[in-house]
Amino acid sequence: MKNIVFIYMPSPTLFRTPGFGVSGGLFAYFREDKYIAAVQKAIDKRQLNWRFTRDTTESNIETLMDEGVELLVCAPGLRFMFYRKNFDKQRMVFLTTMEYLSNDVRPVMRKIREREDREDLLD
């Protein structure tokens, strides 16, 4: 099963305040659950071999890479606040505020389809 991780807080930096939003995120805690559930429902409906979870590493890119994460989905506002190191930018989705707040699953599903198509070409 391929993993997608939802990044909801900035990468640890010297100046990041510990109370960056509720539990470190930009939006309310339950907002993340709603978006993750909406995407996972779309994945399950299409019977794809993907699992969408919330980040548990505090945006630690090295740990995420070690875990073999296939896609990263970043909450709105994190485009320039998330350190991606050598992680392939083509394997990241940066959500807009409207996509996130309206549970628009299309950006993530589009990226999944791109990854699936790329694998089919390589096989």
N, C-alpha and C positions, 0 to 999 in steps of 0.2 A: 504494500500500500504506500502510495506517495504522499508526502506530507506538505501541507501548506500551513504557514504560521502567520498569524495576525499580529503585527507589531503595533502597539498602542501607546508606547511611551518613547521619548527620545533616548538615544544612546547615552550611557553614563559619560558625563563630562565634568570638568572642574566646576563649572558654573551652574549646572543643573540643580535646581532646588529640589529637595526631597519631596515636598508636597506638591509636585507638578500635577495639578488637577486631583481628582479623587483617585486614590491608589496609584498616582504617578501618571495617569493618562490625561489626554486632552478633553475627553468627554466622559459622561457618567459611566460607571462600571457596567451597568446592565445594557447600555447601548452596544457594547462590544458583543455581548452574548446574543443579542438580537441579530446583528449582522452575521456573526459566525453561523448561527442557526439557519438563517436564510440561505446562505451559500451552501451549507452542508445539505440542506433540503434539495437544492437544485442539483447538487452532485449526486445525491442518492436517487433522485428521480431519473437521471440519465444513466444510472448504474455504472458510474465511473469509479475507478480504483484510487480515489483520493480521500484524504482526511484533512479537515480544516480545524485547527486548534489555536488557542490563544498562546502568545509567547509567555514562557515561564522563566526566561533567562535574563530578564531586565535588558533586553535589546543587545545582548552580547553576541555579536556576529560570529565570533570564533566558535562558540558553543553551538550556535545554530548550524554552522557549516559542518562541524563534527557530527552533528545529529543527522546529516544528510537531507536537510530540508530542500525540497524541490522548488517551492515558490514562497516568496515573502509578500504579504499584503500589508501596506502601511496606512495607518489612519491618516485623515486629513491633517495637514500641517507638519508632517514628518519628513517631507521630501529632503529638506536640508538639515534636519536634526537627527538623522539616523546615519551612523557610520557604517558603510557597507563593505569596507576593506576591498577584498578581491571578489566579492560575490557578484555574479553576472547580473548586470543591470537589466538584461532581457528576461530575467527570472523574477522581476519585482513588479508589483502593481502599486501605484500611488493613487489612492482614492481621493476624489474631490469631496467637499463637504456635502453636496447634494447627493452624490452616489451613496455615501455612507449613511446619511440621515434618512434616506428613502429606501434603504436596503436594496439598492440596485446591484444585483449579482452579475450583471453583464461584463464588467471589466475583468472580474476574476474568471468567469466562465470562458471568456474570449482567450485569456492567457492559458488556461488549461487546454483549450482546443489547439492553440498554437503548439504547446508542448507535446500533445498527443500526435498531432500531424507531423511534427519534427521527428518523433520516434518512429512513426510509420515509414518515413522516408529513409531512416537509417537501417531499418530491418530488411 
